[in-house]
Amino acid sequence: MAGEWVMTTLGDSPLEIIDGDRGSNYPKQQDFNTIGHCLFLNAGNVTTSGFNFTDCAFISAEKDLALRKGKLKRHDVVLTTRGTVGNVAFFDESIPYDHIRINSGMVILRAQPEKLRPRFLYLFLRSFLFRSQVESLRTGSAQPQLPIRDIKRIKIPVPSPVDQDAIAHILGTLDDKIELNRRMSETLERMAQALFKSWFVDFDPVVVNALRAGNPLPEKFAERAAHYRENPDALGLPDPILRLFPARFVDSELGEIPEGWKIKTIGDLMELAYGKALKSEHRRDGKVPVYGSNGQVGWHDERLTRGPGIVVGRKGNPGVVMWAPTDFFVIDTAFYVMPKGTCYSLRFLFHVLRTHDLASLGADSAVPGLNRNLAYMNPQVLPPPPLLESFDSMTEALGERVNACSEESRTLAALRDALLPRLISGQLRVKDAERFLKERGL
């Protein structure tokens, strides 16, 4: 099949390579805001798996109009060319921003869709065929670069538009399933977070019990009380669990809290233990996921601690809280949580950390960092152990479904990554790949 395809270079392909605006109007630090008209991409926004919008900077409409080049159109592909070289992202309809510009360490590849399908181009740029050429072409050791003149030299196999569409459909089927799993996981996680908020922030079961017992309620719970007077069964908790909650509030240093509950600090409940240094070249092999402040950053053959567990960003992306479902390794840009005292509910501690503004507890001026001693001082209301056990049992099923989605997505991603180079190079026929997926119910 490969012999029937045209082998050409990106410079001779039906596409345009567009650089960013590097002139006097290039945005300065004071031009960036956390919200705004146009997203101005930074290096962290373009990853090995597409866009990541965790940390975004925006420029105004006026600044956007002042720039001449480097603005994305739908179905453009972004390629990083300086520092972290070779990351790509696809600007399709799933991206929630209409106005996006690249920074000076990126280029835009804009395909002529009647000859070169944009999604096929994106898939090629994610393949080993592309990455291996980038490794041999990039220059510079301290600051690797991939100039446009070298991008144009990269060879690309170009099948017929029909075959391009078929390859994009096959691999897109796997990507769609992975995306469906991601959305399902987000929904399940929101359900667990909503349960935590209802029980341990809004104290809804205590409000319901107080209404049933005729006990007075503090003014700040008036709105919740009115809701449950009109909808007495809205909480939907079985009586055995509802009876675990008290029926009145008492005054405390944090205001009114449920009777019998304690006030502790984060430091009373857990230790934020330091991760260990692990060079990037040692994060490629093994079955143990490696976590840093930006999430999973590779694999290793040894665990640092048993899972499940909690990872908290320390450097670079301080305060982000992540759940690790299996044994895991944490590098030195992050902490991992070790419960202590009488609270051993990891799921409770996970949601506790997400309700505190850890990102504001910074240390270091050059590189943002989380000061764990400041985090330890934060107060937290602690319910009795039977309630923690009930919360664990109700959220465990949600967590297991999230883990199942993650494991399936990992399997699908491995299948996609195995098919990708063989399809792109023509080693595997499209019809054979379609038959392969159909046999597996995909």
N, C-alpha and C positions, 0 to 999 in steps of 0.2 A: 504493500500500500504506500510506503514512504516514497518509493520510486515514482509514483504518480503525482507527488506533490512538488511544488516549486520551493526550492531552497534559496532564500535571498537574505538580505541584511535589513536591519531596522532602517538604515539610511535609505535603502532602495524600496522599502515597503510603502504601501499606500497609507501613510500616516504622517502627522506633523509632530515634531518635537518642540515644545514651547518652554522657554526659560521664564523665570520670574523677573519682575521689575527690580533691578539693582540700582536704580538711579537715586537722585536726591530726595525723591518722595518716599523712599523705602521707610516703613514705619519705625519710629523710635520707641523706647520703652514707655514714654508718657502717652503714646497713641493707643496703647492696648487697654482693654477693659474686660471684665468677666462676662459682660453682656454687650450686645451691639448688633450692628447691621450685617457685618461680613466676618465670617470665621477666617482667621489667619493661621494657617497650619503651623504647628511646631513639630519637632522631630518625634515627639511622643505620640502624635496623632496618627502617624503612618507606621504600622507594625508589620510583622511577618504574616499576620492573619487579617490584614485590612485596616480600616479606620478604627481608632480608639479615641473617644471623646471625653475621657475622664478629666483631662486638664485642658481647657480651651481658652484662647485669647481672641478677642474681637476688635475690629476697627470700625470706625463710623462710616456712614454712607459717603460723607464728603471725602474721607481719606481713601475709600474704595475707588471713587471716581477719579482721584488724582493719580492712581497707578495705571500704567499703560499695558502691562503684560502680566500673565500669570494667574488669570482667573479661570476657574473650572466651568465647563459645561457638562451637562448630564452625559454619562457614558465615557467621560474622560478617565484615564488611568494616571495616578500619581506615582512617581518613582523617586525615592530618596537617592541623592547623589553625593552627599558629603557627610562625614562622620559615620553613621550607620548607613551603609550603602546597600541598595538593592531591595529595600522594603517597598511594597506596592499596595495600593488601595484603589478600589473601583467606585467611582461616583455615580451610582445608579439611583433608582427611585426610592430605595430604602433609606437613603441618607436624609436626615431631617433638616438639613440646612440648604437653602437655595443659593446663598452667596458664600463662596469659598475661594480663598487665594492661597497659593503656595508660597513658602519662604525661599530664601536664597539657596537652600540646600536640597532643592527638589526640581524636577521638571514634570511637565504634562505631556503625555502621549495621547494624541487625538487621532483615532483611526478614521479612515474613510469607510463607513459601514457597508457600502455596497460591495466592497472588495475585501475588507478586513473587518470581521465582526469584533466590536470592542470587547465583548466578554471573552472571546477566544484569545485576543491579545492579552487580556488580564491573566487568563489561565497560563498562557505561555510564560509571562513574567513571574509567575509563582513556581514554575517548574525547575527541575534540576538542570535542564538544558540551558536555561537562562542563567541560573545562579552560578553554574560552573564557569561560564564565560565571564561573568562579573568578577569572580575571584581572580581570574588571570589578567583582567584589564584594569582593575582599580589601581590607583597610584597613591603614594603617601603612606607612612606608617603611623605617625602621630595623629593625623587627620586624614583618613582614607577618602579618596575622591573618585568619581566616575564622570569625566568630562563628556560633553555632548558628542565631541568628535569620536570618542570611544564607544559610546552608546550606538552610534550609527554603524559601527563595525560588527555588532552582535548579529549572529546568524539566526534566522527564524524560519522554520518550515511553514509554508502557507498552503493548506489544502483548499479545495473548492469551498465556496460559501455554504453549500449544502453540508459538507463534512464538518465545517466549522460550527454550524448550528447544532449538528448532532452531538459533537464533542461537548459543546457548552451545555446541551440539555442533559447529557449523561452525568457530567460532573455537577451540574446545577441541581440535579435531583438529590444528590448526596448533601450538597450545601444547604438546600431547602430543608431537608430533614434535620440537619444540625441546627439550623436557625429555629425550626419549630421546637426542638428540644430546649434551646436557650430561652425561648419565650415561655415555655411551660415551666421551666425552672424558676424564672423570674416571678411568674404568677404564684407558684407554690411558696416561694420565699416571702412574697408580699402577704400571703395568708398567714404565715407564721409570725411575721412582724406585726400584723394587725391583731393577732391573738395576744401577743406580748403587750402591745399598747393598751388593749382593752383591759387586761388583767392587772398590769403592773404600772401603768402610767395614768390611765383614766379611772382605774379602780371600778369598772362597771359592775362586777359581781357584788362588791361591797355596797354600792348604791342600791342595787336591786334588793339585797338582803335588808338594808336599812328601811327601805320603803315597805317591805313585807312586815317588818317588826314594828313599824310606826315610830322609828327613831328619828330624831332631828338630823338634818343634813346641813353641812356648811354651805354658805351661799355660792361658793365657786362650783358646786356640783348641781346647781339649780337647773341648768339646761339639760344635763344628763338625766336628772330625776324626772323632768317633764317628759322627756322622750320615753322613759320606761313606764311612766304612768299611763301614757297613751298606748304603749306597745309592751305590755307586761311580759310577753313571751319572746321578745326580740332578741334577748341574749342567747337563748337556745342552749343553755348548759344543763346537763342532767343534774338532778338534785344531789346525788352523792358528791359531785365536784363543787356545786354551789355551796354546800354546807361546810366546805373547807375554808371559805372566806368569812370574815367577821361581819357583824351587822352594824357597826358604828365606826366613826373616825375619832382620832384623838389628836391633840396638838403636839407639834414637834418642832425642832429647829428648822425643818423643811416645810413647815405648814402642816395641814391636816393630812395624816396618813392612817391607813387601816389599823385598828386596834390590835395589839399583839405583834405587829411587825417591827423590825429593828432598822436602825440607821447605821450603815457601815460606810467605809470608804472603799474605793476601787482597790487600794492597797491591802485592805483587809481580806478581799475576796480572791485576789490573784496576784501572781508575779508575771511581769512582762520580761521574759527571758530573752537574752540576745541570741540572734542567729550567728552562724559561723561563716567565715570567708570561704568561698568556693569559686575558683577561677572559671571563667566562661567555658573554657575548653573541657572542663570536667562536668559540664551540665548537658551532655549530649546522649549519654548511654545510661541504661538502667530502667527500672520500673517505678522508682520512687520520685514523685513530683517535687521539684525544687521551687520554693516560693521566695519572692522578694517583695518590695513595697509596691511594685506594679503588677502583682499577681504571679502566676506560674511563669517561670523563666527557663525551664528545662527539666531534665531528668537526671537522676543519679542512681548509683547502685547500692547506696547505704542510706538508711533513714537517720535523721537527727532525733526524732521522737515518734512515738506511736500515734496513730490517728484513731478517731477523728480529732481535730484540733482547731485552734483559732490562730490566725496570723494577723499581725497588726503592722502597718507600714511605719517605719522609723525614719528613714532618710529618703529624700526625693519626693515621695508621695505620703507624707506623714498622716497618720490617723485613719487610713483606709483599713477596714476590717474585713477579713476574708475567712471563709470556712474551708478547711481541708478535710475531705471525707475519709482519706486513707492515711497510712503512714506517710510522713513527709520530711523534707529537709528545708530549713530556713536559712537563707544567707544573711549576711551582716547588715543589709539595708532594712531588716524587719525584725520584729519581736515575735515570739510565740507565747501563748498563754499557758501558765501552770496554775490551776485552781489551788486555793488554800483555805484554811479556816474550815467552816462547816458547809460551804457552798461548793458542791461538786457537779452542778448542772452546767455542762459546757454550753448547751443551747441557750440557757438563761443568760450566761455571761456573754455569749456572742451578741445577743440583742441588747444587753446592757451597754456594751461598748459602742454599739451603733447609735444609741440615743445620746451619748455624750459627744460634745464638740471637741474631739481629740485634736483635730487639725489646728485649732487655735492655741494649743499648748506647745508652742514651738520653742526650739532651741537652735542656736547657730544662725548666723546672718547670711553667710555665703550659700550654704545648702540647707534648705528647709529640713527641720528635724523635729521629732516628737520627744519631749522631755518626759520620761516615764515618772520621775518624781512628782512633777506637777499633775500627771494623770492619776497617780496614786491618791492624791488629796481629794479628788472629786467624791462627794457623798452619793450614796445609793441606798434606796429603800430595799430591804431584804425580807421576803415573805418566809413563812415557816417551811421546813423541809417537805411536808406532805404536798404542799402546793407546787413546789419545784418538781417533785416526782410526777405530779399530774401534768404539768406543763411539758415535761420531757416526753411523757407517753403520748400526748396529743400532737406534739410536733415531730416526734420520731418518724411517724409514717410519712409526713410531708418531706422530711429530710431524706428518707430512703428513696422516695420517688425522684427527688432532685439528683441523688447519687446515681440512680438508674439511668436518668436522662444523660448525665455527664459521661457515664461509662459507655452508653450506646454512641454518643457523639464522638468519643475518643476512637471507638472502633470504626465508625463511619469515616472519620477524618483520616485514619490510617489507610482505609480502603481507597478513599479519594486520592491520597498522596501516592499510593501505589499505582493507581490507574493513570494519573495525570501524565507522567513522563512517557508512558507507553502509548497513550492516545496522541499526545502532542507530537511525538516522533514518528507515529505511524506504525510502530511495532505491533500494536494491538488494533485489530479492525473494529470499526464502530459497531457493526452488527454483533460481533462476539461480545463486546462490552455490554451492549443492551441485553443480550441473552443472559449474561452473567448476573446482572442486577435483577432481572426478572425472576430468575431462579431463587433469589434471596428475598423476594417480595418487595423490592424497591422500585 
